[in-house]
């Protein structure tokens, strides 16, 4: 049994004023593995006060000093790579394959911000005026359970680069990962109050962060529903907001694509992080006349994937994070069947031998209409929808016919053709012929997938206010 009974405030590990205990459950077994004592409003206010006091000095730090802090943070966090891997497997059932890959790139968040700082001009001249970019203030960082340490690291790196101080509210479901993060932050030795971490419930800690006038900006990653709530509360004090929200990403397979490569890759992509990923391409758009071949390839790929214990190196799909999430995914599968989609593989119930955990069968629906619930709403589980189109124009229309616009994917033998299609897609990040990532390239969503951008220089700018001095 593991116990997390401290938060990190003003450079110290302190016992929270809050007394509520939250049980940590291993989703592979549904057995209790630990407890975390949750922070409350008092803890949150204390952390905000510490960050606000630290901001008075830290906001005046030099670029060179910030680069030094980012370097220390990178070193401290990378030293704990195996601890993060172990915690992610145990705590939310992230597969060994996924969490190993994820943690191999954590240092890149700090490297990318150092690269940005090396060229960013914080003071510029326009005619006779001086234009200065200055840190916005204390930033509230609110992150989800499905990519906790990576999300926190990227946002903290950006805030430090800007000269901001932070109060981090990670998911209460990520307490073991958060504990490792707090220890790494402390080891990095930044000035007291620059980084503060308060693990607590969204309707307690999160509400205080979104309403407290001491917070200047909120950077949130999570569901669209929660993002809307945060935006509504934040507007009363005119907080700046960056929201990275949900998605229902299309994967367009153009008629010249190599199906033997594109379809297996599409299935693996849809099931990334066991399907619990906002960027997962869960709508597979394919030419109508190639549907039979697509179905055969997709079915064979899904049935070759291993649903199993996340610690096993050959496991492709682990458990859903909680019983609640498992039940939600099951309801979507049931709805897909009821609405008339063809169940190609998978379906309701748990895979044989995995009845104790929150495991979902690798599921594919075909003959899906884009109007069906399973094509409209974010399922957040290993469920792929195959949708057909007749023409390239119709594929683009279907891809854009969604309230979301976070990511999109295109496969084609002609890269220039794929780029022309990409120009017509309403999504913040589009990958051609594969799954690519670059921490310097902006990331964020159109429509209800969010507001603003993260990463690189485009992510740094929202943490800065612009001041013009005319003479």
N, C-alpha and C positions, 0 to 999 in steps of 0.2 A: 504494500500500500504506500503510495506516494502522497506527500502532503505539501501543498504550496500555500504558505500562510504569511507571505510578505508581498508588498508592492514596492515599487522603486520611486522614491520622491525626494527631490532636492539632493540627489547624489548619495542617498542612503537606502538600504533595505529596511523598511519599517512595517510593523504590524498594522494592518488596516483598522480603521475605526469601525468599518463594517463588520458584521458578525455572521452574515448569511453564508452557509456552506453549500457549495455546488459539487455534486458528485461527478467524477470523471469516469466514463464508461468505455471499455474497449469494444468497438463495434463488431469485431470478429467473433466475440464470445458473449457480448452483453453482460460481462462481469465488471463489477466496480474495480477500478485500478488506482483510484486516488481521490483526493478532495482538494478543493481550492476555497480559501476564504475570500469572499467577494468584497471589493471596495464599495463605498457608498458615496453619497453626495458630499459629505465632509472630506473624505479622502480626495475626491475630485477637485473640490475647491482649494484644498491645500496644494495639490499638484499644479493647478493653474497659477496659484500665487507664487510658487517656486519658479515656474517657467517665466512668469511675468517679470519677476525680479532679475532673473538671469538674463533676460532679453536686453535689459538696459546696457549691459556690458557686451554680451555676445553679439548683438546687432552691429557693434562697432569693430568686430574682429576683422582682420585683413584676409584677403584671398589666400595668402600663404598659410595663415593660421588655420583656416578652414580646410585647406588641402591636407594639412598635418592631422587634423581631427578625423577626416575621412579615411586617411591611411591607417590610423590607429583602430578605427571601427572595423575596417575591412580585416585587418590582422586578427583582431579579437574574435570576430564572428567566424572567420574561416577555420580557426583553431577548433571550433566546436562542431564541425561538419557532421561527424559521426553521431554526436548527441542529438543533433537536429533530425537526422535520418531515423534514429531509434524512436524518438518521441513522435514523429509523424506517423510511423508505422503503427505504433501502439495506440496513439491518441485518436486518430481519425481514420485509420485504416488505409492510408496512402500506400500504394504498392512500392515494393523495394525498387522496381524499375523506375517509377515516376519520381520518388523522393530523392533517389540518388542523382538522377539527372537534374532535378530542380536545385538541389544544394550544391551541385558542381559549379553553378553560375552565380551564386550569391555575391561573391566579390565583385562581379561585373557592375553591380549597381553603384558601388563606390568608385570604381575605376572610371565609369562613364561620367559621373559628376565631376571628378577631378579633371577629366578631359574638357568638359564644358567650362569649368572655371579658368582653365588655362587660356581661353580665348574670349570669354564673355566680357563685354565692356559695361561696367556698372555706371559709368559716367560718359555721356556723349554730348556733342555740340550740334545744335540746329540753329543756323544763323547766329544771332547774338545770345541765344539762350543755352543754358546748361540743363541737360536732362539726366536725372539721376534715378537709378533703380535701387530701392532700399528694401530691406526685409519687411514683410507685411506685419509681423508680430508673432504672437503665440499661435501655433498650429495644433489643432486637434486631429490626430490620426486615428481613424476607426477602420479596423480591418476584419476580414472574415476568417472562418476556420479552414477553408479549403486551400489556402496558400498563405498561411499566417506569417511565417518568418520572412518569406520572400517579399510579401506585400509591405510588412513593417520596414524591412531593410531598405527597399527602394524609396519609400516615402521619407524615412528618416534621413537618408543620404541627400535627398533633394532639399529638405528643410535646412540641414546643416550647411549645404552649399550656399543657400540663400542668406544665411545668417539668422535664421529663425530658431526659436526654441520650441519644444514639442511636449504634448501630453498624448501618450499612446493609449488607446482603449482597444486591446485585442479581444477576440472572441473568448468568452469564458470557457468554450470548448477546447481552446488551444493553450490551456494553462501550463502544460509541461513544456511546450515549445517556448512559451513566453518566459518561463523561468530561466531557460538557457539563454534567451535573448537578454534578459535583465543582467545576468551574470557577465555576459560579453560586453554589454554597454558599460557596466561598472569597471571592468578591467581596462577598457579603452581610455578611461581617465579624463573624460571631458569635464569642463567646469560644472560645478553643482547647479542643478536646476535646468540644464540645457535639455536633457532627456528625462522624462518622467513616464512611468508605466503604471496604469491603474486598470486591473482586470475587474470587470464588473458587468452587470446586465445593461442592455441597451436602454431600457426604460428608466434606468437610474443614472448610471455614469454617462451613458450616451446623451440622455436628455439634458443633463447639466452642461455637458460640453457644447451642445448645440444652442443653448440658451444663455450661457454665461457671457457677459460682455467682455470678460478678460480674454476670450478666444477671438482671434482676428480672422482665422481661416479654418475650414474643415476640409480634410482630404479623406474621402470615404470610398471604400470598395465593398460592394455587397449587392443585395437585391434591389431591383427597381422600386419596389414598394417601400422599403426602408429609406432609400435615397430620396424619394419624394417627401417622406415625413421629415427627414433632416433638412431639406431645402425649405420647407414651410416654416420650421422652427427657427432656422438661421436667419430668415429674412428680417425678423424684428430688430436685430442688431446689425443688419447689413453685412453679415459675415461673407467673406469670399469663399466659394465652394469649388471643389473638384470632385466630381462624382463618376466613378467607374462602376457601371451597373450591369444588368443582365444582358443576355444575348440569345438569339435563335439563329445562329449563323448558317448561311447557305454555302454549299460546296457545289459549284457548277462544273459538271463534267461536259466539256464541249465535245462535239461529235467526232473531232479528230484526235481525241486523247487516247492514250494507250490504256485500255481498260484493265489489262493484267497488272499494271502498276498502280493506276489511279484508284481503283475500287478497294483493294486491300488497304491502301494508305488512308482512304476515306473512312473505312470502318475503324481502323486503329485511332484515327484522329477523333472520331465521334466518341470513342470510349476513353479518351485521355483523362487521367486522374479518376478513373472509374466512371466517367461521364459527368463528374462533379467539377466542371470547368466552364466558366462563362464564355470562353472563346471556342468551345467545342463545336465542330461543324455538324450539327445534328439534323440539318435538312440537306439531303443529297439529291441534287437536281440532275437528271439524266435524260438523254434523248429517248423519246418514246419507242423508236424502232430498235433500240438496243436494250430494252428493259429485261428481256429474258436472260441475256448474257450478264447484265448487271446483277440481277437477282441471284444467279448461280454463283457468281464470284463473291458477292456480299455474304450470302448464306454460308459458303464454305469458309470464308475468313472468320466470321463470327463464331462458327462452331469449332474452329481450331484454336480459338483464344481460351486461355485458362482463367476461369473464375475460381479464386481460391484465397488462401490465407496470404495476407499482404507481405509477410516477411519472406515468403518463398521467392527466389529470384526469377522463377519462370511464370509467376502470376501476372496476368495482364489486367485483370479487373478484381478489385478488392471489394469490401463491403461499403454500403452507404454509411454515412457518418453516424446516423442515429436511427432508432426505430421510427421516429416521426418521418424522417426522410425516406426510409424504406417504404412506409405506408403510402407516402405521397407518390412515389414512383409506381407502386403497384396500382394505385388509382388511375394514373395516367394510362398505364397499359390496358387496364379494364375499359377505360373510356375509348381508347383507340379501337379496341375490338367492337365495342358497342356502336361506334360511329361508322363502321364498315371498312376500315382499313384491313388489308390482308396481312396476317401475322406470318412472316416469313420464317422466323426462328425465335427461340426464347419464349417469352410470355410470362404468365402469372406464376407465383410461387418461387421457392428457393431451389437452387441447384442441389442435387442429391449429395448428402454428406456435409452440408453447410447450414443445417437448419438452426444452429444456435446463434448465428450472426445475422447481420443485415444484408445478406447477399442477394443480388438481383441477377437473373439470367441475362446473358448478352442477347438483347432483343432488337429485332429489325421488323419494321412495318413497311410494306410496299403497297403500291396503288393508293398512295396517300394523296388526298386533296389538300391544297394549301389552306383551305378554309377549316380543316379539322382542328380540334383542340390540340392534338399532339403536334401539329405543325405550327400552331400559333403561340403556345406557351412554353416557357423554359422548364424542362422536366428535371434537369440536374441528376441524371442517372444514365445508365448504359442503354439508351433507347434511340435508335436511328430511324428516320423517316425517309423513304425513297419516293420522290415526286418526279413525274415525267413532264417534259415539255416538247413542243413540236418545232419551234424555231428559236434561234438565238435571242431574238427580241422578247419572246415569251419567257425564256429563262431569266432574262434580266428583270422582267416585270414580276415574276414570281419571287425572285431573290429579294426585291425591294418591297414586296407586299408583306410587310411585318412591322410591328411597332418598334422593333429593335434595329440596331445598326452598329454593333460592336466590331464584328470581324466578318470576313468572307474569304472564300477560297475558290480558285479557278484552276482547272487542269486543261491543257491544250498542247498539241505538238507545235503550235505556232505561238511563240512568246509575244510577238507583236499583237496578234489577235487577242490573246489573253489580256494584254494591257489595255486594248481598246474596250474590252468588256469591263475591265476593272474601273475604267473611267466613268462607267454608267452605274456602278453599284454604290449605294448609300451605306457605306460602312467606314469606320475609322481606321481599320487596318486590314489589308487584303494581301493574301499570300498566293503566289502563282507556282504551280507545280511542286507543292510540298508545304512544309511547315517551317517557317523561318522566324527568327527572333533577333532583334538588335536593340540593346538597351539605350541607344542614342536616338532611335526612331520613335516619333510620337505614338502614343497609345491612348485610345479613348473612343467614345461612341457617338454616333449620330442618334437622333430621335430619343427614344426612352432608354437608350443604353448609356446615357450619361451627359455630363457637362464638363468641358475642358479636356486637357490632355496631360498625360504623365510621360516621364522619361526625357532625358536629354535636355536641350535648351528649351524645347517647347513645354516641358514639365517644370523647369526652373522658373520661367517667367510668371506663372500664376502665384508663386510664393513671394513675389516682389511687387511693391507699389512704385508707381512712376511719379516723380516730382520734377516739375519744370520751374526753373529759375530764370526769369527774363530781366535783362538790364539794358 
